[in-house]
Amino acid sequence: MVPGLASAETLRIATYHTEVSRRGPGLLLRDILRGDDAQIAALADVIAAVAPDILLLLDFDYDYDGHALAAFAGVLAARGVDLPHAFAAMPNKGMATGLDLDRDGRFGGARDAQSFGSFAGQGGMAVLSRLPILVDEARDFSDILWRDAPGARLPVLDGAPFYPPEALDILRLSSVSHWDLPLQLPGGGRAHLLAFHAGTPAFGGRADTNLHRNRDEVGFWRHYLDGALPDPPAGHFFIAGSANLDPHDGLGDRAAIAALLADPRLQDPAPRSEGAAAASAMQGGVNATQTGDPAFDTADWGDDPGYPGNLRVDYILPSADWQVVGSGVFWPAPGAPLAERAASASRHALVWVDVALPEM
């Protein structure tokens, strides 16, 4: 299913929504260090099978000293995947605001955080890389206020702004994070990893707050490339992560992801798998009513009425100047090697893209 290791002439980029976040700080590190956690082992087996050179991990709890990320990198190294360079930063998810953002009359709830979460650092992002990450030049856009974000369209309820001024003074655009990470390419030159994890467009109440925020999170990258913020990346880059948005099916403003996929500065390798197509046919339900090609799906969600079914929500979009030489979704067909391991690791499948390294 997956070609061999990316060669000296190619680079393999992967994004993986791990769903490995735990219910309290320090618990992820505890489970990694114990060495007997079935989900963590399954995640590592999937990653080892794909053997990426650059790996974006989503829903991976953040700790200030990076202990959990270092421990997980050690688990991967024991499986032959050596990714010595790392980056992580505090996500907005679970970060307290001190306000009653969900208007339930109580303060300090998970829905009162910058983004739904029980503790600061829950469900963050992290990057592990074979290539050096130029950390001193990294840009973290996660503190941009939603109201100040390029192209922001804030929610309205009954003709009035949903959020009061005191909320707009602190509420950030990113549900988790938006990063621009420069990577040092072999032989010189650099590429930029534009990493993000947009929040769900569902569960936003009458004002559809989550739908509007998701749309603006996905649209952020087009505004960034347009120069709405200083110093957009020049040359090679990738947009990678979860848009939580399918171009054909499910909830959300699908025009936002459609516009990103159609942007001429990008290319969509359209990674696919046999397993996703087989799962859609076998599971039926909502999947039978969808219009998108199920082979492109990356998430295996509930199929009963009221659930989203299987959707394409995880993406790697190289800039137009890359030569794409391969791509895929690690969703093995039933009975194939690691099919059960992948299913037990996460409801999301790992997505990967291979590009030819530019000549220097």
LOTIDO-678591 format. One record per residue (C-alpha): residue in one letter; residue number from 1; x, y, z. Coordinates in Angstrom, 1 decimal. Example, Ala and Ser with C-alpha at 12.3 -4.5 7.8 and 13.67 -1.06 7.14 Angstrom:
<rs>
r; k; X; Y; Z
A; 1; 12.3; -4.5; 7.8
S; 2; 13.7; -1.1; 7.1
</rs>
This chain:
<rs>
r; k; X; Y; Z
M; 1; 0.0; 0.0; 0.0
V; 2; 2.7; 2.4; 0.9
P; 3; 5.9; 2.7; -1.1
G; 4; 9.2; 2.3; 0.6
L; 5; 11.0; 5.0; 2.5
A; 6; 11.3; 8.4; 0.9
S; 7; 14.7; 8.3; -0.9
A; 8; 17.5; 10.8; -0.9
E; 9; 15.8; 12.5; -3.8
T; 10; 12.3; 12.7; -2.3
L; 11; 10.6; 14.0; 0.9
R; 12; 7.6; 12.4; 2.6
I; 13; 5.3; 14.7; 4.6
A; 14; 2.6; 13.2; 6.8
T; 15; -0.2; 14.5; 9.0
Y; 16; -1.9; 12.4; 11.6
H; 17; -4.9; 13.3; 13.8
T; 18; -3.9; 10.9; 16.6
E; 19; -6.8; 11.3; 19.0
V; 20; -4.3; 10.5; 21.7
S; 21; -5.2; 13.4; 23.9
R; 22; -5.8; 12.5; 27.5
R; 23; -8.2; 13.9; 30.2
G; 24; -5.6; 15.6; 32.3
P; 25; -2.1; 17.1; 32.2
G; 26; 0.7; 14.6; 32.3
L; 27; -1.4; 11.6; 31.5
L; 28; -0.2; 11.3; 28.0
L; 29; 3.5; 11.2; 29.1
R; 30; 2.6; 8.6; 31.8
D; 31; 1.0; 6.4; 29.2
I; 32; 3.9; 6.7; 26.8
L; 33; 6.4; 5.9; 29.4
R; 34; 4.5; 2.9; 30.7
G; 35; 5.2; 1.2; 27.3
D; 36; 2.0; -0.9; 27.4
D; 37; -0.6; 1.5; 26.0
A; 38; -2.3; -0.2; 23.0
Q; 39; -3.4; 3.0; 21.3
I; 40; 0.1; 4.5; 21.5
A; 41; 1.6; 1.3; 20.2
A; 42; -0.9; 1.2; 17.3
L; 43; -0.2; 4.8; 16.4
A; 44; 3.6; 4.1; 16.3
D; 45; 3.1; 1.1; 14.2
V; 46; 1.1; 3.1; 11.6
I; 47; 3.7; 5.8; 11.5
A; 48; 6.5; 3.3; 11.2
A; 49; 4.8; 1.7; 8.2
V; 50; 4.7; 5.1; 6.4
A; 51; 8.1; 6.3; 7.7
P; 52; 7.6; 10.0; 7.0
D; 53; 10.4; 12.6; 6.9
I; 54; 8.2; 15.3; 8.4
L; 55; 5.3; 14.4; 10.7
L; 56; 2.6; 16.7; 12.0
L; 57; 0.8; 15.2; 15.0
L; 58; -2.7; 16.5; 15.9
D; 59; -4.6; 16.1; 19.1
F; 60; -1.3; 15.5; 21.0
D; 61; -1.2; 17.1; 24.4
Y; 62; 1.4; 19.8; 25.0
D; 63; 3.6; 20.1; 28.0
Y; 64; 6.0; 23.0; 28.5
D; 65; 9.3; 21.0; 28.5
G; 66; 8.2; 18.7; 25.6
H; 67; 8.5; 15.5; 27.6
A; 68; 5.6; 13.7; 26.0
L; 69; 6.8; 14.6; 22.5
A; 70; 10.3; 13.5; 23.2
A; 71; 9.1; 10.2; 24.7
F; 72; 6.9; 9.5; 21.7
A; 73; 9.8; 10.3; 19.4
G; 74; 11.7; 7.6; 21.3
V; 75; 9.0; 5.1; 20.7
L; 76; 9.2; 5.9; 16.9
A; 77; 13.0; 5.6; 17.0
A; 78; 12.7; 2.2; 18.5
R; 79; 10.7; 1.2; 15.4
G; 80; 13.3; 2.6; 13.0
V; 81; 11.8; 6.1; 12.4
D; 82; 14.4; 8.6; 13.5
L; 83; 12.9; 12.1; 13.6
P; 84; 15.3; 14.1; 15.8
H; 85; 14.0; 17.6; 15.3
A; 86; 10.8; 18.7; 17.2
F; 87; 8.5; 21.7; 17.6
A; 88; 5.5; 22.3; 19.7
A; 89; 3.9; 25.3; 21.3
M; 90; 1.0; 26.0; 23.7
P; 91; -2.3; 25.5; 21.8
N; 92; -5.5; 27.6; 22.3
K; 93; -7.5; 24.6; 23.1
G; 94; -8.3; 24.5; 26.8
M; 95; -6.7; 27.9; 27.5
A; 96; -8.8; 29.7; 30.1
T; 97; -10.5; 33.0; 29.2
G; 98; -12.1; 34.0; 32.5
L; 99; -15.4; 34.7; 30.6
D; 100; -18.7; 32.8; 30.2
L; 101; -18.2; 32.3; 26.5
D; 102; -21.0; 29.7; 26.1
R; 103; -23.5; 31.8; 28.2
D; 104; -24.5; 29.0; 30.5
G; 105; -24.2; 31.2; 33.6
R; 106; -21.0; 29.4; 34.8
F; 107; -17.3; 30.2; 34.4
G; 108; -14.3; 28.0; 33.8
G; 109; -16.1; 25.3; 31.8
A; 110; -14.5; 23.5; 28.9
R; 111; -16.6; 25.7; 26.5
D; 112; -15.4; 28.9; 28.2
A; 113; -11.8; 28.2; 27.0
Q; 114; -10.3; 29.8; 23.9
S; 115; -11.4; 26.5; 22.3
F; 116; -13.2; 23.5; 23.9
G; 117; -10.8; 21.8; 26.3
S; 118; -10.5; 20.8; 29.9
F; 119; -6.9; 22.0; 30.6
A; 120; -4.3; 24.2; 29.0
G; 121; -2.3; 22.2; 26.5
Q; 122; -4.9; 19.6; 25.8
G; 123; -5.2; 18.4; 22.2
G; 124; -2.3; 20.4; 20.8
M; 125; -0.1; 20.0; 17.7
A; 126; 3.5; 18.9; 17.4
V; 127; 6.0; 18.4; 14.6
L; 128; 8.7; 15.7; 14.4
S; 129; 11.1; 16.0; 11.5
R; 130; 14.2; 14.4; 9.9
L; 131; 15.0; 17.9; 8.6
P; 132; 16.2; 20.7; 10.9
I; 133; 13.4; 23.0; 12.0
L; 134; 14.5; 26.7; 12.0
V; 135; 12.9; 27.3; 15.4
D; 136; 14.2; 30.8; 15.8
E; 137; 12.3; 31.8; 12.6
A; 138; 9.1; 29.9; 13.4
R; 139; 5.9; 32.0; 13.3
D; 140; 3.0; 31.2; 15.6
F; 141; -0.2; 32.9; 14.6
S; 142; -2.3; 31.4; 17.3
D; 143; -2.6; 34.6; 19.3
I; 144; -4.3; 36.5; 16.5
L; 145; -7.7; 37.7; 17.7
W; 146; -10.6; 36.4; 15.6
R; 147; -11.9; 39.9; 15.1
D; 148; -8.5; 41.0; 13.7
A; 149; -7.9; 38.0; 11.5
P; 150; -7.9; 38.6; 7.7
G; 151; -11.3; 38.1; 6.2
A; 152; -13.0; 37.5; 9.6
R; 153; -16.8; 37.2; 9.5
L; 154; -18.0; 37.0; 13.1
P; 155; -21.2; 35.3; 14.1
V; 156; -24.5; 37.2; 14.5
L; 157; -27.6; 36.2; 16.3
D; 158; -31.0; 37.8; 15.8
G; 159; -29.3; 40.7; 13.9
A; 160; -26.7; 41.5; 16.6
P; 161; -23.1; 40.4; 17.2
F; 162; -23.1; 37.2; 19.2
Y; 163; -20.0; 37.9; 21.2
P; 164; -19.9; 41.0; 23.4
P; 165; -17.0; 43.4; 23.1
E; 166; -15.2; 41.9; 26.2
A; 167; -15.2; 38.5; 24.5
L; 168; -13.9; 39.9; 21.1
D; 169; -11.1; 41.6; 23.0
I; 170; -9.6; 38.2; 23.9
L; 171; -11.2; 35.5; 21.6
R; 172; -8.6; 34.1; 19.2
L; 173; -9.1; 32.8; 15.7
S; 174; -7.2; 29.5; 16.1
S; 175; -9.1; 26.7; 17.7
V; 176; -5.8; 24.9; 18.2
S; 177; -2.9; 26.6; 16.3
H; 178; -1.7; 28.1; 13.0
W; 179; 2.1; 27.9; 12.5
D; 180; 4.6; 28.7; 9.8
L; 181; 7.7; 26.5; 10.4
P; 182; 10.8; 26.9; 8.1
L; 183; 12.6; 23.6; 7.4
Q; 184; 16.2; 23.3; 6.2
L; 185; 16.3; 21.3; 3.0
P; 186; 19.2; 19.0; 2.2
G; 187; 21.8; 20.7; 0.1
G; 188; 20.6; 24.2; 1.1
G; 189; 17.4; 26.1; 0.7
R; 190; 14.3; 25.8; 2.8
A; 191; 10.6; 24.9; 2.7
H; 192; 7.8; 26.2; 5.0
L; 193; 5.4; 23.9; 6.8
L; 194; 2.1; 25.8; 7.3
A; 195; 0.5; 23.7; 10.0
F; 196; -3.0; 24.0; 11.5
H; 197; -5.9; 22.3; 13.2
A; 198; -9.2; 24.0; 12.6
G; 199; -12.1; 23.4; 15.1
T; 200; -15.3; 21.5; 14.3
P; 201; -18.0; 23.4; 12.4
A; 202; -20.6; 21.6; 14.4
F; 203; -22.1; 22.3; 17.9
G; 204; -22.1; 26.1; 17.4
G; 205; -25.6; 26.7; 18.6
R; 206; -28.1; 29.1; 16.9
A; 207; -25.4; 31.5; 16.0
D; 208; -23.3; 28.8; 14.3
T; 209; -20.2; 30.1; 16.1
N; 210; -18.1; 27.0; 15.3
L; 211; -19.1; 27.1; 11.6
H; 212; -18.0; 30.7; 11.2
R; 213; -14.8; 30.1; 13.1
N; 214; -13.9; 27.0; 11.1
R; 215; -14.5; 28.9; 7.9
D; 216; -12.2; 31.7; 8.9
E; 217; -9.5; 29.3; 10.2
V; 218; -9.5; 27.4; 6.9
G; 219; -9.5; 30.7; 5.0
F; 220; -6.6; 32.1; 7.0
W; 221; -4.0; 30.5; 4.7
R; 222; -5.3; 32.1; 1.5
H; 223; -5.2; 35.5; 3.2
Y; 224; -1.7; 34.8; 4.5
L; 225; -0.4; 33.9; 1.0
D; 226; -2.1; 37.0; -0.3
G; 227; 0.1; 39.1; 1.9
A; 228; -2.5; 40.2; 4.5
L; 229; 0.2; 39.5; 7.1
P; 230; 3.8; 40.5; 6.5
D; 231; 6.4; 38.1; 5.0
P; 232; 4.3; 35.2; 3.5
P; 233; 6.5; 32.3; 2.6
A; 234; 8.5; 32.6; -0.6
G; 235; 9.3; 29.4; -2.6
H; 236; 8.4; 25.9; -1.5
F; 237; 5.8; 25.3; 1.2
F; 238; 3.1; 22.9; 2.4
I; 239; -0.2; 23.4; 4.0
A; 240; -0.8; 20.5; 6.3
G; 241; -3.3; 19.5; 9.0
S; 242; -7.0; 19.2; 9.7
A; 243; -9.5; 21.5; 8.2
N; 244; -12.4; 19.6; 9.9
L; 245; -14.2; 20.3; 6.6
D; 246; -15.0; 18.1; 3.6
P; 247; -15.4; 19.8; 0.2
H; 248; -18.6; 17.8; -0.7
D; 249; -20.3; 16.4; 2.4
G; 250; -20.9; 17.0; 6.1
L; 251; -21.4; 20.3; 8.0
G; 252; -19.6; 23.5; 7.6
D; 253; -19.0; 26.2; 4.9
R; 254; -17.7; 23.9; 2.3
A; 255; -16.8; 26.8; 0.0
A; 256; -13.9; 27.6; 2.3
I; 257; -12.1; 24.3; 1.7
A; 258; -13.2; 24.3; -1.9
A; 259; -11.5; 27.7; -2.4
L; 260; -8.3; 26.5; -0.7
L; 261; -8.2; 23.3; -2.8
A; 262; -8.7; 25.4; -6.0
D; 263; -6.1; 28.0; -5.2
P; 264; -3.6; 28.1; -8.1
R; 265; -0.7; 28.6; -5.7
L; 266; -1.4; 25.1; -4.3
Q; 267; -1.9; 21.6; -5.7
D; 268; -4.1; 18.9; -4.3
P; 269; -2.5; 15.4; -4.7
A; 270; -5.9; 14.0; -3.7
P; 271; -4.5; 11.2; -1.5
R; 272; -6.8; 8.1; -1.5
S; 273; -7.1; 4.6; -0.2
E; 274; -8.8; 1.3; -0.9
G; 275; -9.8; 1.0; 2.7
A; 276; -11.8; 4.2; 2.9
A; 277; -13.8; 3.2; -0.2
A; 278; -14.4; -0.2; 1.3
A; 279; -15.5; 1.2; 4.7
S; 280; -18.0; 3.5; 3.1
A; 281; -19.6; 0.7; 1.2
M; 282; -19.6; -1.7; 4.2
Q; 283; -20.9; 0.8; 6.7
G; 284; -23.6; 2.4; 4.6
G; 285; -25.9; 4.7; 6.5
V; 286; -25.1; 8.3; 5.9
N; 287; -22.3; 7.4; 3.7
A; 288; -24.7; 6.1; 1.0
T; 289; -26.2; 9.7; 0.7
Q; 290; -22.8; 11.4; 0.3
T; 291; -21.7; 12.9; -3.0
G; 292; -17.9; 12.9; -2.6
D; 293; -15.6; 10.0; -3.7
P; 294; -15.2; 7.9; -0.5
A; 295; -11.7; 6.8; -1.5
F; 296; -10.6; 10.3; -0.4
D; 297; -12.0; 10.0; 3.1
T; 298; -9.6; 10.4; 6.0
A; 299; -12.0; 10.1; 9.0
D; 300; -14.2; 7.2; 10.0
W; 301; -17.1; 8.8; 12.0
G; 302; -20.6; 7.5; 12.9
D; 303; -22.8; 6.4; 10.1
D; 304; -26.3; 6.7; 11.7
P; 305; -28.6; 9.6; 10.9
G; 306; -27.4; 12.7; 12.7
Y; 307; -23.8; 11.6; 12.4
P; 308; -21.4; 12.9; 9.7
G; 309; -20.3; 9.6; 8.3
N; 310; -16.9; 9.2; 6.8
L; 311; -15.3; 12.5; 5.4
R; 312; -12.2; 14.0; 4.0
V; 313; -11.0; 16.4; 6.6
D; 314; -7.2; 16.0; 6.8
Y; 315; -5.0; 17.5; 4.1
I; 316; -1.5; 18.0; 2.7
L; 317; -1.4; 20.7; 0.0
P; 318; 2.0; 21.3; -1.5
S; 319; 2.8; 24.6; -3.2
A; 320; 2.5; 24.5; -7.0
D; 321; 6.3; 24.5; -7.4
W; 322; 6.8; 21.0; -5.9
Q; 323; 6.8; 17.9; -8.1
V; 324; 4.5; 15.5; -6.4
V; 325; 5.6; 11.9; -6.9
G; 326; 3.2; 10.0; -4.6
S; 327; 0.5; 10.3; -2.0
G; 328; -1.9; 8.2; 0.0
V; 329; -4.2; 7.7; 3.0
F; 330; -3.1; 4.9; 5.3
W; 331; -6.5; 3.2; 5.5
P; 332; -5.8; -0.5; 4.8
A; 333; -8.5; -2.5; 3.2
P; 334; -10.1; -5.2; 5.4
G; 335; -7.7; -8.1; 5.9
A; 336; -4.7; -6.1; 4.8
P; 337; -1.6; -5.8; 7.0
L; 338; -2.1; -3.4; 9.9
A; 339; -5.8; -2.8; 9.0
E; 340; -6.9; -3.6; 12.6
R; 341; -4.0; -1.7; 14.1
A; 342; -4.9; 1.4; 12.1
A; 343; -8.5; 1.2; 13.1
S; 344; -7.6; 0.9; 16.8
A; 345; -5.2; 3.8; 16.6
S; 346; -7.5; 6.6; 15.7
R; 347; -10.7; 7.3; 13.8
H; 348; -8.5; 9.4; 11.5
A; 349; -6.1; 8.0; 9.0
L; 350; -2.6; 9.2; 8.4
V; 351; -2.2; 11.2; 5.2
W; 352; 1.1; 11.4; 3.3
V; 353; 2.5; 13.0; 0.3
D; 354; 5.9; 12.5; -1.4
V; 355; 7.6; 15.3; -3.3
A; 356; 10.9; 15.4; -5.3
L; 357; 13.5; 17.5; -3.6
P; 358; 14.5; 20.6; -5.6
E; 359; 17.9; 20.7; -7.1
M; 360; 20.2; 23.1; -5.3
</rs>
